[in-house]
Amino acid sequence: MRNEKPHRFGEQIRINTFFPPYPSLAFERFCQAIIQRSRVPSSVYVAVTPNCPYQCEHCSYQGRSSTELTHQQFLDIIEQVKALGTSIVGFTGGEPLLRSDLAGLVAAAKPEMATIVFTSGYDLDATKAKQLADAQCDCITVGLESANPLVHDTVRGSKGSFAIAKRAVEASQEQGLYTAISAIGTRERLLSGELEKLYELACKWKVGEFRLLTPVATGGQAGCAAFMLSEPEYQALADFHIRHNRSQGGPAVASFAYLESPEMFGCGAGYHHLFIDSAGEVSPCDLTPLSFGNAVELPLAEIWESMADTFPHPRCGCLMRQLAEKIGPEPLPIDPERSRMLCPPPDKDTPLPDGYRHLLKTHRQ
């Protein structure tokens, strides 16, 4: 915890959105999986729609099917996710707020799982925010492209989208929802100082967390391996996490570059994380466009077990850093047979991330 910023929100303690709030049944499930050293997807993100009002070139969902499952099909999937022992479920897209039944899907995940809605902020007004609050949503995370409204609007391809995101943050906070903003730590934003400006904005807006993603060559950037960062750039994002979390005041930072580093928990894609797209295709994570089966056609537990041969343990580094040059701009996700062929074969002698090496008390060094 020395590089985290635990903080109180209402009657709960929040570390960051990688962990369920404490106390909660979700936190108990999370701890139970650790105690039992179980291979459990502690977090599962579900894209409830492929649709979005914006046209971001880097969108990680680009290239996937336009199919959208029904309300009942998603309810069935949520129950299957719950049965796996999952403690965090995230609702994403596309833009999840385009679904009128979103609050009902969030409510269906409770109380066993903590819930996060990842949104551009589109159409999140007082009414929808209250619906999500009544559904006991644990977090609203609003994505931003820049602290400069004009730049943000340009990336989104829609004038006024920054103002919409700001109003969404306000509506979320007015309903007493834990609110975060997220951004992608691109090379340009890192070098220009834009990430610092975004953090200053997070402070000004008094959100609980600044979620910092790492660029991945997927979706709209599939085939563009140069979009991903070098090792020194990854370290710069990790340093951003450490520096701001050790400072007094301001929101907590949750940086993938730090939390998924070899010194922490590494890449848990397919080991402690899953992604299910709007058509039901099951991927190791939302940024790894591989399919290992469809949750409408096969039981999710069966798909999860079948992935154990490919993902028997977490990796020290992001899986997509190994796959980026092998996946081009093509229909996504890649079919199960080719997906298994693309993944590097497990190596029992590969070192584990430090966090798991201590948790699992393995003999491997």
N, C-alpha and C positions, 0 to 999 in steps of 0.2 A: 504493500500500500504506500510505500515511501514516494512513489511517483504518481500517485493518484490524489484526487481531491474529494474525498467523501463529504457529502453535504446533506443536510436535513431538508426534506420537502414534505410539508405537512407532518404526519406522524411516522414517516418512513425515512430511512437513510438510503441515499442514492450514491453509488460509486460512479458508474456510467452505464450506458445502454447495452453494454456487453454483459452486464450482470442484472438479475432481477432485483427489484427493490426489497429492502429488509425493514420490518418483517413482512412476509407474505408466504402463501403456500407455494408460489413459484420459487421463492428463494429456498424453501425446504426441499423441493424436488431437485433443484440445482445442486445443493449440498449432498443430497442422498446419492446422486449419480457419482459425485466425486468420492464419497466414502466407499461406495461399492466398486469404484474403479470400472464403471460400466462404459461401454461404447454406446453412448446416447447422444442424439442430436440435441444438444442443449438449446440451440436456437434454430428455428425454421422460418424462412421468409416466404411468403406466398404472394404472388402477383395476381390480384383479383380481377385485373383488366389489362388488356394490351393497349388500351386507348389513352390518349393524352392530348390536351389542347395545345401543347407546345411542340416545337420542332428543334430540339437541341441536337446538334450534330454528333455529340459524344454519347448520346443515350445508350445505356448498356442493354436496353431491351430491344433495340433495333434488330431486325432479321428474324425474330421469333414469330410464331403463328399468331394470326389475328383471332383465333378461337377464344371464346370466353365461356367458362363453365357457368352452370346455373347456380342459384342460391343453395339448393339442396346438395348439389355436388360439392360445393365448397364447405358446407356444413359437415358432410361426410369426411372430407379431407381433414378438417380441423379436428374431428373426433379421432381420426387415425393418428394425427400428429400428437395429440394429447396422450394417446395410448402408448406411444413410443417413450414417454417420459420427458418430453420436451418441456422446458421451463420458460422459454421466450418465443413468441410468435410475432413476426413483423408483417404488416400488410402493405404491399407496395404495388407497382404496376410497371408501365403506364401510370396513370394518375388514379389512385384508389378512391378518391372522393367523387369520381364520376359514377360510382355505384351507389344507388339509393339505399341499398341494403347493407352498407358497410358497417354501420353501428351494430346491426344484428350479428354480423360475422365476428366482430370484436367481442360482443357479449358472450358468444358461444365458446370462446376460448377461456373464459373465466370460470372458476377462480384459480384453476391449476396453472395457468400460464400468464406471464406478464405480457402485455400487448403494446406494440409500437405501430403507429401509422406514419409511413414515410410519404411525404407529399411535397408538391411544389407550392402548396398553399391555395391552389385553385379552388375557388368557391367555398372556402372554409369560413363561413359566416357564423354569427352567434347561434343560429338554430342548429347547424350541423355540429358545432363545437359542443353544444349542450347535449346533443344526442350521443356524442362520443363520451362525454363526461358521465352521462347516465349509464352508458355501457361499461363504465369503469376502465376506460382506456388509460394505460399507464404512461404513455408518452406520445406527443406529437412532434415529429421531426420535420422541419421545413428546410428544403434545399435552397441554397443561394449560389449564384455564379460570380457575384462581385458585390462589394460594398457600394459601388457606383451604380445607381439605378439605370443609367443609360447603357452601361456595359452589360449588366444583368439582362436587361430587356433585349439587347442585341443577341445574346447567346440563346435566350429563350425563343427568339423570333416573334416576340409579342410585346407591343408597347403597353406599359402599365403593369407588367408582370411583377416588377419589384414592389410596387405599391400593394398589389394583391398579396404577395408573400408577407409583407409587413402587417397587413390587416389580419392575415391568418394567425400570425404570432400573437397579436393583440387579442383576437377572439379566443384563442386557446388559453391564454393566461387569464382572461376575464372569467372563464369557466373553471378555473382552478386546476387546469391540466398541466402536468410537467411538460415543459416545452424546451426543445433543442433546435439548433440550426446546424445544417451540415454543408460541407463544401468539399470539392475534390482538390487535393493538393497537387495541382499540375506544376510542371517545371516553371512555366511562365509566372504563375501566382507566387511560387516560392521565391523566384529571383526578383520579382518586381515589388515585393513587400505587400502584395495583396492579401496574403493570409493574415498578416498582422492587422490590416485594416478590417478584415472580416471578424477577427477576434475582438477588436475594439467595438465593432458594431454589436457583437454578441453581448459585450459588457453593457453597452448603452441600452439594448433592448431587455436586459436583465433576464436572459434565458438561463436555464440550468446547466446546459452543456453545449459545447462546440464539438461536433463530430467531424473528424477530418479523415476523408477517404483517400486512398492511393489510386492513381490512374491505372487502368487496366485496359489492354488492347482487346476489347470485346464489343459486341453490339455495333454502334456506329464507328468504332475505332478498330474493328476486327481487321487483322492483317497489318496493323500499324504498330509494330513492336516498339518503335521509337517513342510512342506515347507514354510508355512505361519509364519509370525513373531508374537512374543509376544507383549503385550502392551508396555513394556519398549523399545523393539527394534523398534516398530513403532515410538515411541517418539524420538528415536535416529535419525531416518531418517528425522523427522520433524525438529529436532534441526539442522541437516546438512543444510536444506533449509534456515532456519532463519540465521544461522551463516554466510553462504557464501553470502546471499543476503544483509546482513548488512555491509559486508566488501567492501572496495573500489576496483574497478577493477574486472576483471574476468567475465566470463559469468554468466547470471542469472541462478538460480536453480529453477526448477519446480518439486517439490516432491509431489507425490500422497499422501504420509503420512501426509503432512501438508495441502495441498489444499483440501483433502477429509476428514479432521479431523472434529470432532464435533464442534470445535471452528471456523471452516471456512464453507465449503459448503457440507460436508458430502458426502455420496454415492448417486450420481444422476442417477445410472443405472435405465433405464426405466422411468426416470422422466425428466432429461435434457440431456440424452445421449442414443444413440442406436448403435448397431452394426449389419451389414448385411454381411453374409458370401458369399463365392463365388457361392453358390447354391441358394442364395436369402433368406435364413433363417434369421429371425429377432430376435436378442437377446438384452437383456437390456444393455449389454456391451460386449466388445470383450473378457473379462475374465470370463463372466458368461454364461456357455454353455447351456442356456435354449432357446427354440424357442417359439415364440408366433404367428407364422405364416410365410408364404413365400410370399415375395414381388412380385414374378412373378405370383403367384396364386391368391393373394388378393391385393386390393389397400393398399399401405403403410399407408395412413391416417386411414383406417379402423383398421389395426393392431395396430397402435399407440393409437387410441381411446380405443380399447379393453384392452390395458395394463393399463389404468387409474385405473381400479378397484384394480389391484395388486400393482401399483406404484402411488398412489395419491399424494405422497409427498416424498421428499428425506429422506434417512435414515442417522442416525448419524454415522453409521459404515458400512464398506464394506459388501455387501450382501453375498459374497462368504465366509466370515468368519462364517456365519450361515449355509451355504450349503455345505461346503467342505467335511464334513464327510458323506454327503448323496449322493455324486456323485462319482462313481468309474470309473475305466478305461472301458468305454463302448462307443458305437457309439454316437457321439455328433453332433449337440445339442440334448438335450432331447426333446421329442415331446411336443406340446403345452398343452395337458391335464395334463400330469405329471408335466410339468414345473409349472403350476398354483398351483398344489397340493403341490409342494415342497416349494414354496415361503411362508414365514410367513404371516399370514393375517394382513392387515393394522390395526393399533391401533391408533385411533384418539387422544389418550392421550399420545402417544409417543412424547417426545421432538423433536423439529426440530433442525438441525444444526444452530449455531448462525447466520451464514451469511443469511440463509433463514428466520430465525425468524425475523431479522430486515427488510429484503427485503419485505417479505409478510405481515409484521405487523400483524401477527396472535395473537389471544388471548392466544394461548398455550404457556406455559413457559417451 
